[in-house]
Amino acid sequence: MTTEKKSTRGWRLGRRSFLRGVGVACLLPYLEAMGGGRKAAAPPKRACFVYFPNGCSLPDVNDAQYKHWRWFPEGQGADFRFTKVLEPLAPFQRDLAIHGGLSHPKSRELLGHLAGDSWLTAGDLRGGTYTNSISLDQVIARQFKAHTRYPSFVLSSDGGVGYKSRISTLSFDGEGRPIPAQHDQRRIFERYFAPDGGGTTDERRRAIQRGQKIVDLVLEESRDLTRRLGARDQQKMDEYLTSLNDVEEQVRRNEAWLDTPLPPFSAEHLQFDADPRIDPGAYVRTMYDLMVLGFQTDVTRVMTYMLAREDGLGIGENWPRLAIGADRGHHTISHDTHAGHWDQWGPYDRWYAEQFAYFLGRMKAASDEHGSLLDSTAILYGSACSTTHNARNYPMLLAGGRDLGIQLGRYTHHSATAVLQAQNDAITGAQVADAKRHLAEDDLPCSNLYLSLLRALGVEAESFADSTGELEGVRV
């Protein structure tokens, strides 16, 4: 166990302390014993991006029978009201903001499922040559990597990179190349317990085969440490070790699925019958738990998680059947033109919101010396199309980041024409009219939101991708 001397009164823990067992080293979260009651000079800032595919449920606002299944809330400003879709997020209404009317200009006329490819890049994917650009998370990671063991965590439910229009990662490097995503929860979990940044040790593999968990292996040293901690730190240690134990138990239960290969498929059509033992809720929540642990132990401050791939080409296509008892897959639901399809799409979007609410709850409960992790983390949840093949009016929900100066507790539908009209004093009426002819109602660049996030996170940037300036109403 790593310790530091603290004058003549005894000891204190180093900020990068581990509990050690046979073949394992367990990184500790922040404890008061690490700081001697003093806060770090620079509070950490964190960023997280969570993506769902195929757009969202958007029945007509005047459809009295189904409008309660619209993803976007009713009303605007601070008095917005959740529909049934985002209702699970009601406990966090003052911890989030919803932004509508945004899209990527270069993606608006693209059909198919290039949405995931460009969500965090705003890259120009038109034409036959696949040329993407750096993703927002990697811009942030470049600056934050000096403070953590890993520059970022790149996660998805399918893993790897996929291929154009059926990508399975949200992250792209400085050359626009896709960064492979991790989906094997055992491997992700084990990364937290390798102080040298290596893989699972031989001793740890043997311990796994014997059924020994991380908590079992570090139990003796954790008991010794706990006896030396104050009451509040003792409680936090108990909560942390309980969380580790629970996550590893769930990882075990989920591992059967990870060994089940995807059946063959073509880009045109997919026949997919997932293993009936799969519990998508357990898998998604375990991934969220791993993300919380990553932030809690400060091994990284930047994460992306792609819940599922576009077009149903992945494990997530079967989740509506397993999660809500739907009689068709996610992509099929998103294309269904029958009158009652909102009764499957809406509840499935609600199921996604329930899992995300779980994540927000865990982030709000976890803390460092500065307070709740949620308040120091900007979490963007959304998709890069409103409905399937409609690359406008992205559903975008920004949660957390109160300590970053992010404006919360509001729903804003941003109108490009309204912004131009507000600038009428600065440009001529003819220029406004000409600009309006080239702008639809939902045509503000989504990159304006991204530029605002960069600045809230303290990342110096004049612009991002095709941004034209900061998005009004993002920062206080």
SVG drawing of the C-alpha trace seen along z (x, -y; Angstrom):
<svg xmlns="http://www.w3.org/2000/svg" viewBox="-56 -47 64 70">
<polyline fill="none" stroke="black" stroke-width="0.4" points="0.0,0.0 1.4,-3.4 1.7,-5.9 3.3,-9.3 4.7,-10.8 2.7,-13.6 5.0,-15.6 5.4,-14.0 1.8,-13.2 1.8,-10.0 1.0,-9.1 -1.3,-9.9 -2.2,-8.0 -0.8,-9.0 -3.3,-10.1 -2.4,-7.1 -2.6,-4.4 -3.4,-0.7 -4.5,2.2 -2.4,5.2 -3.2,8.9 -1.7,11.9 -1.5,10.9 -3.6,7.8 -3.4,4.2 -6.6,2.3 -6.5,-1.4 -8.3,-3.4 -10.8,-6.3 -10.2,-9.6 -10.2,-9.4 -9.8,-12.3 -6.6,-10.6 -5.0,-11.4 -5.3,-15.1 -4.9,-16.0 -8.2,-18.0 -6.9,-20.1 -8.4,-20.2 -6.2,-19.8 -5.3,-23.1 -7.0,-22.3 -10.3,-20.4 -10.5,-17.7 -12.8,-18.1 -14.3,-15.2 -16.2,-14.4 -18.3,-11.5 -20.2,-10.8 -23.0,-8.1 -24.6,-7.4 -27.7,-5.5 -28.5,-4.5 -31.3,-4.9 -32.7,-8.2 -35.6,-8.4 -39.3,-8.2 -40.9,-11.4 -44.6,-11.0 -46.3,-14.2 -46.7,-16.8 -50.4,-17.1 -51.0,-13.3 -53.1,-13.1 -52.8,-9.3 -49.1,-9.0 -47.5,-12.4 -46.6,-11.3 -44.0,-9.0 -42.1,-12.0 -38.4,-12.0 -38.3,-15.8 -40.1,-17.4 -43.1,-19.6 -42.6,-23.3 -39.3,-25.1 -36.9,-26.8 -36.9,-26.0 -40.6,-24.9 -40.2,-22.0 -42.1,-18.7 -40.8,-15.3 -42.9,-13.0 -43.1,-9.3 -39.9,-8.7 -37.5,-10.7 -39.7,-10.5 -37.1,-8.2 -34.8,-11.2 -37.2,-13.3 -35.1,-13.0 -32.3,-14.7 -34.3,-17.5 -32.2,-20.2 -29.0,-18.3 -29.5,-18.2 -30.3,-20.3 -31.9,-19.2 -30.9,-20.8 -32.9,-20.4 -32.5,-21.9 -28.9,-20.9 -27.2,-18.8 -24.0,-18.5 -24.2,-20.5 -22.1,-18.0 -24.3,-15.1 -27.8,-16.5 -28.1,-15.1 -26.5,-11.7 -28.8,-8.8 -28.1,-5.4 -26.5,-5.1 -23.4,-7.3 -24.7,-9.0 -22.4,-7.2 -19.4,-7.8 -19.8,-11.6 -21.5,-12.2 -18.4,-13.4 -16.4,-14.4 -18.8,-16.5 -16.6,-15.0 -17.3,-15.2 -18.2,-11.7 -19.7,-12.6 -18.2,-10.9 -16.6,-7.6 -13.5,-8.1 -13.9,-7.6 -12.2,-10.6 -13.1,-11.4 -11.6,-13.8 -10.7,-13.8 -13.5,-13.2 -14.4,-15.7 -13.4,-13.2 -9.9,-12.9 -9.4,-16.6 -10.2,-16.7 -8.1,-13.6 -5.1,-15.3 -5.2,-17.9 -6.3,-15.7 -4.0,-12.8 -1.2,-14.3 -3.3,-13.8 -4.4,-10.2 -3.1,-6.7 -5.2,-6.4 -6.0,-9.3 -9.5,-7.9 -11.7,-4.9 -13.4,-4.0 -16.3,-1.6 -19.1,0.0 -21.4,2.9 -20.1,4.5 -16.4,3.7 -13.8,3.1 -14.3,0.4 -17.0,1.9 -16.9,0.3 -18.2,-2.8 -21.9,-3.5 -21.9,-0.6 -19.2,-1.9 -18.8,-0.4 -16.8,-3.2 -17.4,-6.9 -13.7,-7.8 -11.4,-8.9 -7.7,-9.9 -6.0,-13.0 -5.8,-11.4 -9.5,-10.5 -8.9,-6.8 -11.4,-4.9 -10.1,-3.9 -11.1,-0.3 -13.7,-0.1 -13.6,2.3 -16.6,4.4 -15.2,7.3 -16.1,6.2 -13.7,8.6 -10.8,7.0 -12.1,3.5 -12.5,4.4 -9.0,5.9 -7.5,2.7 -8.3,0.9 -6.1,3.2 -2.8,3.1 -0.6,0.3 1.9,0.7 -0.8,0.4 -0.4,4.0 -2.8,6.8 -4.1,9.5 -1.3,11.3 -0.8,15.0 -1.6,15.1 -4.8,13.1 -5.9,15.6 -5.4,18.5 -7.4,16.6 -10.2,16.1 -10.2,19.8 -10.5,20.5 -13.4,18.1 -11.5,15.6 -12.6,12.0 -10.6,8.7 -12.2,8.0 -11.2,11.5 -7.5,10.9 -7.2,7.5 -9.3,8.2 -6.5,8.5 -4.8,5.3 -8.1,3.4 -8.9,4.4 -5.6,3.1 -6.1,-0.1 -9.7,-0.6 -8.5,-0.4 -6.3,-3.4 -9.0,-5.6 -11.4,-8.0 -15.2,-7.2 -16.1,-8.9 -13.2,-7.3 -14.2,-3.9 -17.7,-4.3 -16.4,-5.3 -14.0,-2.3 -16.9,0.0 -19.0,-1.5 -16.2,-1.3 -15.3,2.4 -19.0,3.3 -19.2,1.6 -16.2,3.5 -17.6,6.8 -21.0,6.1 -19.5,5.1 -17.3,8.2 -20.2,10.4 -22.2,8.9 -19.2,9.1 -19.2,12.9 -22.8,13.2 -22.4,11.2 -19.3,13.2 -21.3,16.0 -22.6,13.5 -19.1,12.2 -18.0,15.6 -21.0,15.9 -19.9,14.8 -22.1,12.8 -23.6,14.9 -22.7,14.1 -24.5,11.1 -24.4,8.9 -24.6,5.1 -28.1,5.4 -29.9,7.6 -29.3,9.2 -31.0,12.3 -30.1,12.2 -31.3,14.4 -29.3,13.5 -28.6,15.9 -31.8,15.9 -29.6,15.8 -28.5,12.2 -29.7,9.6 -29.2,6.3 -30.1,4.2 -27.5,6.0 -24.8,5.6 -25.5,1.9 -25.6,1.1 -22.4,3.0 -20.7,0.9 -22.0,-2.2 -20.7,-0.9 -17.3,-0.4 -17.4,-3.9 -18.2,-5.3 -15.3,-3.3 -13.0,-4.7 -13.9,-8.2 -13.9,-7.5 -10.4,-6.1 -9.3,-8.8 -7.7,-6.4 -9.1,-8.5 -11.2,-11.7 -12.6,-11.1 -14.9,-8.3 -17.1,-7.3 -19.8,-4.6 -21.7,-3.5 -24.7,-1.6 -25.4,0.1 -24.5,-0.1 -26.6,-1.7 -28.9,0.3 -29.3,3.2 -25.9,4.7 -24.9,5.7 -26.0,7.1 -28.3,4.2 -30.7,5.1 -32.3,7.8 -32.5,5.7 -36.1,4.4 -37.3,8.1 -35.4,8.8 -35.8,5.5 -39.5,4.6 -40.9,7.7 -41.1,6.1 -41.9,8.3 -39.2,6.8 -35.7,5.4 -34.6,1.8 -33.8,1.0 -37.1,2.6 -39.0,0.6 -37.4,-2.6 -38.6,-1.9 -42.0,-0.6 -44.7,-2.7 -47.7,-1.0 -49.8,-3.3 -48.9,-1.6 -45.1,-1.5 -44.7,-4.3 -45.9,-1.9 -42.7,0.0 -40.2,-2.7 -41.3,-5.0 -41.0,-2.3 -37.6,-1.2 -36.3,-4.8 -37.7,-4.9 -35.7,-1.7 -32.6,-3.4 -33.4,-6.4 -33.9,-4.1 -30.4,-2.8 -29.0,-6.3 -30.8,-7.4 -29.0,-4.6 -25.7,-6.0 -26.5,-9.6 -27.6,-8.3 -24.3,-6.4 -22.3,-9.5 -24.2,-11.8 -23.6,-9.5 -19.9,-9.0 -17.6,-11.9 -14.1,-13.1 -12.7,-15.8 -14.5,-18.5 -18.0,-16.9 -20.2,-14.8 -18.6,-13.4 -21.7,-14.4 -21.0,-18.1 -17.5,-17.9 -18.4,-15.8 -20.0,-16.9 -22.1,-13.9 -23.5,-14.1 -26.2,-11.6 -27.8,-11.5 -27.9,-10.4 -27.0,-11.9 -30.4,-11.6 -33.8,-12.5 -35.6,-9.5 -34.0,-6.9 -32.3,-8.5 -33.2,-12.0 -29.9,-13.7 -31.5,-16.8 -32.7,-17.9 -30.5,-15.5 -31.8,-14.4 -29.1,-15.8 -29.1,-15.7 -26.3,-17.3 -26.1,-16.2 -23.8,-17.2 -21.1,-19.8 -22.5,-22.2 -19.0,-23.0 -17.9,-23.6 -20.4,-26.4 -22.8,-24.4 -26.4,-25.8 -28.8,-23.1 -32.5,-22.6 -33.6,-23.8 -34.9,-22.6 -34.0,-24.7 -34.9,-24.2 -32.3,-26.2 -33.5,-27.8 -31.0,-29.0 -33.4,-31.5 -34.1,-33.0 -30.4,-33.4 -30.0,-35.2 -33.0,-37.4 -31.4,-38.4 -28.4,-39.5 -30.4,-41.7 -28.9,-44.8 -25.4,-43.6 -26.2,-42.4 -28.6,-43.7 -32.1,-42.5 -31.1,-41.1 -28.3,-39.1 -30.7,-37.6 -33.2,-36.7 -30.5,-35.1 -29.2,-33.1 -32.7,-31.9 -33.1,-30.5 -30.1,-28.2 -31.1,-27.3 -33.8,-25.0 -35.4,-25.4 -33.1,-22.8 -29.8,-23.8 -27.6,-25.2 -24.2,-23.4 -24.0,-20.8 -20.3,-21.7 -21.4,-25.0 -22.4,-22.9 -19.1,-21.0 -17.1,-24.3 -19.1,-25.4 -18.2,-22.1 -14.5,-22.4 -14.4,-25.9 -16.4,-24.7 -13.8,-22.0 -11.0,-24.5 -9.7,-23.2 -8.4,-26.2 -10.1,-26.1 -11.0,-28.8 -13.4,-26.4 -14.3,-22.8 -15.0,-21.3 -17.6,-23.5 -18.6,-25.5 -19.6,-29.1 -19.3,-30.1 -20.5,-29.0 -24.1,-27.8 -26.1,-30.2 -27.5,-28.8 -24.8,-26.1 -22.6,-27.9 -23.8,-30.1"/>
</svg>
